[in-house]
Amino acid sequence: MAKLEISQLKKRYGRVEVIHGVDMTVEDGEFVSLIGSSGCGKSTMLRMIAGLESVSSGSMSLDGRLINSVEPKDRDIAMVFQNYALYPHLSVAQNMGFSLELRKVPKKEAAIAVAKAAEMLGLTPYLDRTPKALSGGQRQRVAMGRAIVRNPRLFLFDEPLSNLDAKLRVQMRMEIKALQKRLGTTSIYVTHDQVEALTMSDRVVLLNAGRVEQIGTPMQVYKRPANVFVATFIGSPAMNLLSGTLLRDADQCFAKVDGKTFALPECEGVADGTSIKLGVRPEHLRIVDGPDAQDTFNMSVEVVETTGAETHVYGCLGADNMTVTLDGEISPTVGETIRLQSPTKTLHVFDAASGARLNS
């Protein structure tokens, strides 16, 4: 069992506070990603959990045991670093078994643990090689193997795939997820790549400037972003945000955008006349024809990008930029005006001043 509980965690460097009272819980066996842009504090959080950074205030408990002041070697936590951190003069087997040697584990027992991890990771043929004789993906597997042989209660991953090419990243993220499920070890994964976070995680923790913006499953943060920051960070291309005004008519809500009125999902308790940002994901828009089409956007096409499976169309709606993702077979012409529609249930409404979500 390995349940991590973090309460009001703060980190200061002198007078500058970089982590602002974070609360989060990682359940036993759960895979949780810390995601955010560079400098948001996710690696600092990970290093505090590992014991490589001190805690300014707040608490961290592992299975009910306070670990704020526990030495890193005594936390029973294994960390996989971005740069692999392998010893260049040692073989794969020696790198994987180094931590066991430091802990005075009997050689026979250590050799069995290394062999088992190597077989799990497909490294058995490479045990006698040094890191320089391995590919980037193989080095990453060695780094993972070194963590696995320790049989820790908690795995920490610090952007482990950022040095790999795109194809290898896809392969390795599938391998890491499958391995974590097989081992059942509680894991925290730091990344700035939302695709990694959404495809690998049971839950994601979205950080912004040292604060938690939202915690939820991948589908929760995609379908119901808590605010404008989450809405524009999650999803590729990013969600469109259109300036408008919320109107109420009895129990019905509408948005007035660029002189046109659109039906909205329920926005209970929001006053008539509130300035809003109407969120529309590019993949939810479709081109419509005919005079009977309701709640349509008129967008002037400025740029068209074809990726094969999809076509990305960029243009403007009034003063706001707009992006549309269409089927790859559809390719509008630059300069033409297209009519777009998005189902009411897919629309998102945010307060223009605070950025907070308004619709249920």
C-alpha positions in Angstrom: 0.0 0.0 0.0 1.3 3.5 -0.9 -1.1 6.5 -0.5 0.5 10.0 -0.7 -1.3 12.8 1.0 -0.1 16.4 0.6 -1.6 19.3 2.6 -1.0 23.0 2.2 2.5 22.4 0.8 4.5 25.5 0.2 8.0 26.2 -1.1 9.9 29.5 -0.7 13.3 30.6 -1.9 14.1 33.5 0.4 11.0 35.7 0.2 9.8 34.3 -3.1 7.1 31.7 -2.8 7.0 29.3 -5.8 4.5 26.7 -4.5 1.4 28.1 -2.9 -0.4 25.8 -0.6 -1.0 22.7 -2.7 -3.4 20.0 -1.6 -3.6 16.7 -3.3 -3.9 13.0 -2.7 -2.5 10.1 -4.7 -4.3 6.9 -4.0 -2.7 3.5 -3.7 -1.8 2.2 -7.2 -2.9 5.3 -8.9 -1.0 7.0 -11.8 -1.2 10.7 -11.5 0.4 13.3 -13.8 1.5 16.8 -12.7 1.1 18.9 -15.8 1.8 22.5 -16.6 3.9 24.9 -18.6 7.7 25.3 -17.9 8.3 27.0 -14.6 4.9 26.2 -13.1 6.5 24.3 -10.2 5.8 20.6 -11.2 9.5 19.5 -10.9 9.9 21.4 -7.7 6.9 19.5 -6.3 8.4 16.2 -7.4 11.7 17.0 -5.8 10.0 17.9 -2.5 8.2 14.5 -2.5 11.5 12.8 -3.2 13.3 14.7 -0.5 15.7 16.5 -2.8 14.1 19.9 -1.9 13.1 21.0 1.6 9.5 21.9 2.4 8.9 25.4 3.6 5.5 24.6 5.2 2.7 22.1 4.9 2.9 18.3 5.2 3.6 15.2 3.1 2.5 11.8 4.3 3.1 8.4 2.8 0.8 5.7 4.2 0.1 8.0 7.1 3.8 8.6 7.9 4.9 12.2 7.8 8.0 12.3 5.5 8.8 16.1 5.5 12.1 15.5 7.3 12.8 11.9 6.3 16.1 11.4 4.4 15.6 10.6 0.6 17.1 7.2 1.0 14.7 6.3 3.8 11.5 7.3 2.0 11.2 4.1 -0.1 10.7 6.3 -3.2 12.3 5.7 -6.6 12.8 8.5 -9.2 13.4 8.3 -12.9 15.1 11.4 -14.2 14.9 13.3 -17.5 18.6 12.8 -18.3 18.6 9.1 -17.2 21.5 9.7 -14.7 23.3 6.5 -15.6 26.9 5.8 -14.7 28.7 5.7 -18.0 31.5 3.3 -16.8 29.1 0.7 -15.4 27.3 -2.0 -17.4 23.5 -2.1 -17.7 23.4 -4.8 -15.0 25.6 -2.8 -12.7 23.6 0.4 -13.2 20.3 -1.4 -12.5 21.7 -3.1 -9.4 23.7 -0.1 -7.9 21.1 0.9 -5.4 20.8 -2.7 -4.2 24.6 -2.8 -3.7 24.4 0.4 -1.6 21.8 -1.2 0.5 24.0 -4.3 1.1 21.5 -6.6 -0.6 23.1 -10.1 -1.0 24.6 -10.5 -4.5 22.5 -13.5 -5.4 19.3 -11.7 -4.4 20.3 -8.6 -6.3 21.2 -10.6 -9.4 17.7 -12.2 -9.4 16.0 -8.8 -9.1 18.1 -7.3 -11.9 17.4 -10.3 -14.2 13.7 -10.1 -13.5 13.5 -6.4 -14.2 15.7 -6.8 -17.3 13.3 -9.4 -18.7 10.3 -7.2 -18.0 11.9 -4.3 -19.9 13.4 -6.3 -22.8 17.0 -5.6 -21.6 18.3 -9.1 -21.1 20.5 -9.1 -24.2 22.1 -5.8 -23.2 23.0 -6.4 -19.5 26.8 -6.4 -20.3 26.7 -3.2 -22.4 27.6 0.2 -21.1 25.1 3.1 -21.6 27.0 4.6 -24.6 26.3 1.4 -26.6 22.5 1.8 -26.1 19.8 3.9 -27.9 17.9 6.6 -26.1 14.9 4.3 -25.5 17.1 1.6 -24.1 18.8 4.0 -21.7 15.4 5.1 -20.5 14.5 1.5 -19.9 17.7 1.0 -17.8 16.7 4.1 -15.7 13.3 2.5 -15.2 14.9 -0.8 -14.4 17.1 0.8 -11.7 13.9 2.1 -10.1 12.0 -1.2 -10.4 14.6 -3.4 -8.7 14.2 -1.3 -5.5 10.6 -2.4 -5.4 9.6 1.1 -4.0 6.3 2.2 -2.6 6.2 5.2 -4.9 7.6 5.9 -8.4 8.4 9.5 -9.5 9.0 10.3 -13.2 10.5 13.7 -14.1 9.8 14.3 -17.8 11.4 10.9 -18.7 10.5 11.0 -22.4 11.4 14.6 -23.3 14.8 13.6 -24.8 13.3 11.0 -27.2 12.0 11.5 -30.7 8.2 11.6 -31.3 7.8 8.0 -32.4 9.8 6.6 -29.5 7.9 8.8 -27.1 4.6 7.2 -28.2 6.1 3.7 -27.8 7.7 4.4 -24.4 4.6 6.0 -22.9 2.6 2.9 -23.7 5.3 0.8 -22.1 5.5 2.9 -19.0 1.7 2.8 -18.5 1.5 -1.0 -19.1 4.4 -1.6 -16.7 2.9 0.6 -14.0 -0.4 -1.3 -14.3 1.4 -4.6 -14.1 3.4 -3.6 -11.0 0.6 -1.7 -9.3 3.0 0.9 -7.9 1.7 4.3 -7.0 3.2 6.7 -9.6 3.6 10.5 -10.1 4.6 11.6 -13.5 5.7 15.1 -14.4 5.3 16.4 -17.9 4.6 19.5 -19.9 3.1 17.3 -22.7 -0.7 17.2 -22.4 -0.9 14.2 -24.7 1.3 12.2 -22.4 -0.7 13.3 -19.3 -4.1 12.5 -20.9 -3.2 9.2 -22.4 -1.3 7.7 -19.4 -3.0 9.1 -16.3 -5.8 8.0 -14.0 -5.9 11.6 -12.9 -4.1 14.8 -13.8 -3.1 17.7 -11.6 -2.9 20.9 -13.6 -0.5 23.5 -12.1 -0.1 27.2 -13.0 2.5 29.4 -11.3 2.7 27.1 -8.3 -1.1 26.7 -7.8 -3.4 23.9 -8.6 -6.0 24.9 -11.2 -7.8 21.6 -11.4 -7.5 17.9 -10.4 -9.6 15.3 -12.3 -9.6 12.5 -14.7 -8.4 13.2 -18.3 -12.1 13.4 -19.5 -13.1 15.6 -16.6 -10.5 18.3 -17.3 -11.2 18.0 -21.1 -15.0 18.1 -20.9 -15.4 20.4 -17.8 -12.4 22.7 -17.5 -12.7 24.7 -14.3 -11.5 27.9 -15.8 -10.0 29.6 -18.9 -6.5 28.5 -18.1 -7.5 24.8 -18.0 -9.7 25.2 -21.1 -6.9 26.7 -23.2 -4.1 24.4 -21.8 -6.0 21.1 -22.3 -6.8 20.2 -25.9 -4.9 20.6 -29.2 -5.5 22.9 -31.0 -6.5 25.0 -28.0 -10.1 25.9 -27.2 -11.5 29.0 -29.0 -12.6 31.8 -26.6 -15.1 34.3 -28.0 -16.0 37.5 -26.3 -19.6 38.0 -25.6 -22.5 38.8 -23.1 -24.7 36.4 -21.3 -28.5 37.1 -21.7 -31.3 35.5 -19.7 -34.9 34.9 -20.9 -36.9 33.2 -18.1 -35.0 29.9 -17.5 -33.1 30.0 -20.8 -29.5 31.3 -21.2 -28.0 32.8 -24.4 -24.7 34.3 -25.4 -24.5 37.3 -27.7 -21.3 37.0 -29.7 -20.4 39.2 -32.6 -24.0 40.5 -32.9 -25.5 37.0 -33.0 -27.3 35.1 -30.3 -26.6 31.5 -29.3 -28.4 29.1 -27.0 -26.3 28.1 -24.0 -26.2 25.2 -21.5 -27.7 26.2 -18.1 -25.8 28.9 -16.3 -27.6 28.9 -12.9 -27.1 32.1 -10.8 -25.3 34.1 -13.5 -26.8 37.6 -13.9 -28.2 38.9 -17.1 -25.6 41.1 -18.9 -22.5 39.3 -17.5 -19.5 39.6 -19.7 -18.4 36.2 -20.8 -15.9 34.1 -22.8 -17.7 31.5 -24.9 -15.5 28.4 -25.2 -15.7 26.3 -28.4 -13.3 23.4 -29.1 -12.1 23.4 -32.7 -13.0 19.7 -33.0 -16.6 20.3 -32.1 -17.2 22.8 -34.9 -18.6 21.7 -38.3 -19.4 23.4 -41.5 -23.1 23.8 -42.2 -25.2 25.0 -45.2 -28.7 26.0 -45.8 -30.9 28.9 -44.5 -32.4 26.9 -41.7 -29.1 26.3 -39.8 -29.3 27.9 -36.4 -26.7 29.2 -34.0 -24.0 29.5 -36.6 -20.6 31.3 -36.6 -19.4 33.0 -39.8 -15.6 32.8 -40.0 -13.3 34.2 -42.7 -10.7 31.7 -43.6 -7.1 33.0 -43.4 -4.9 29.9 -43.2 -5.5 26.2 -44.0 -3.2 23.4 -42.8 -3.7 19.8 -43.9 -2.1 17.0 -41.7 -3.6 14.1 -43.6 -6.3 12.9 -41.2 -7.3 16.4 -40.3 -7.5 19.9 -41.7 -6.9 22.8 -39.4 -8.5 26.1 -40.5 -7.6 29.4 -38.9 -9.5 32.7 -39.2 -11.3 35.4 -37.2 -14.7 35.9 -35.8 -15.0 39.6 -35.1 -11.9 40.5 -33.0 -11.3 37.0 -31.8 -9.1 34.4 -33.4 -10.8 31.1 -34.4 -9.5 27.6 -35.1 -11.5 24.8 -36.7 -10.5 21.1 -36.9 -12.2 19.4 -39.9 -12.0 16.0 -41.5 -8.9 15.7 -43.7 -11.1 15.4 -46.9 -12.5 18.9 -46.3 -10.3 21.9 -47.3 -11.9 25.3 -47.4 -10.3 28.0 -49.6 -8.4 30.9 -48.1 -10.5 34.0 -48.3 -13.9 32.4 -48.3 -16.4 32.7 -45.4 -17.6 29.5 -43.8 -20.6 28.9 -41.6 -19.9 26.9 -38.5 -22.0 25.3 -35.8 -21.2 23.6 -32.5 -23.8 21.6 -30.5 -25.1 23.5 -27.5 -24.0 20.8 -25.1 -20.4 21.3 -26.2 -20.2 25.0 -25.4 -18.3 26.3 -22.4 -19.1 29.6 -20.6 -16.5 31.4 -18.5 -16.6 34.7 -16.6 -14.7 37.3 -18.6 -13.2 38.9 -15.5 -12.2 36.0 -13.3 -12.0 33.2 -15.9 -14.1 30.9 -13.8 -16.5 28.4 -15.3 -20.1 29.5 -15.3 -22.1 26.7 -16.9 -22.9 23.4 -15.2 
